[in-house]
Amino acid sequence: MNPFDQAQTMLQEIQEANLSSSESAEEFRIKFIGSKGSLKSLFAAIKDIPNERKKEFGQLVNQIKQEAEAKITAAKKNASGANKNKASDNDLTAPGVPYEMGTRHPLSLVKNEMIEIFKRLGFVVEDGPEIEDDWHNFTALNLPENHPARDMQDTFYIDYEANKLLRTHTSSAQIRVMEKQKPPIRIITPGRVYRNETISARAHCTFHQVEGLYIDKDVSFADLKQTLYYFAKEMFNSDNIRMRPSYFPFTEPSAEIDISCFICDSKGCAVCKHSGWVEIGGCGMVDPAVLTNAGIDPEEYSGFAFGMGIERVAMLKYGINDIRLFFENDKRFLEQFS
Ligand SMILES: [Zn+2]
């Protein structure tokens, strides 16, 4: 067979080949364009073609090569497309990829527990704005302008002229409730507060409080003490509380609340500084001036208020010695509370 007839036969064979499987495509590749394939022999035959027909033959051989390669490319494309739809590629018995579950923040855990305890005593949760005005944050709470006790709470002013500040305590929410609701009032106001303080292991510029307020006829200091005793028992399983005289502008008399150290059973340890007592917050009987400011008659009603830092309670409960850990979002810390 002369090389021209040989080439024509090969071209026809290539055009008619059916490469429906990847096996047949591979066979085709080896037969025609592999290192020992038929195309090789055609290229080798070029040197024996008379000069005047060399060009014609060369073009024919190139056409054969291009058609063969196009055929293989198309076959490969088909094969990979078909594979994608094959169910056998998905291993239904393979174990699933687990979802990473988040954990509740320790402050949320403690806050929720505090809310649950006070709910059992009939307290309801109230909320207030974090951006406050001077009246609700200071003046109504018996802290008129230029009152020296304002210095006890270094304040972030958003706009001094426009009377906008970040609340320094959740007591402002209590004023708002007293203004709109007639006694009896029995509320707690958990929330975030802000103070312009240097951040250290023991202080932060933002922290959380749970404050409580109870106003009714004949509310006494004994009611206050019993409420806090119940809380200490439920939260810390502490069997005793004591009150030390203190000063807050909005309560009279005022006291700091200590609970017997639940870590060492009052025998003395580092947490209670070997005193057997741990401070958890402040409290007192609502100052009559505050009741008057909120439109409640102090001759008819009396009440008590208390406040605790959620961070403080969480640090005691979990033995955490640095308040900054709560705000650093370190997974190694947070995952311990799952
Ligand atoms: Zn102790």
Boltz pocket constraint, residues with backbone or C-beta under 6 A from the ligand:
constraints:
  - pocket:
      binder: B
      contacts: [[A, 261], [A, 262], [A, 263], [A, 264], [A, 265], [A, 266], [A, 267], [A, 268], [A, 269], [A, 270], [A, 271], [A, 272], [A, 273], [A, 274], [A, 276], [A, 277]]
      max_distance: 6.0
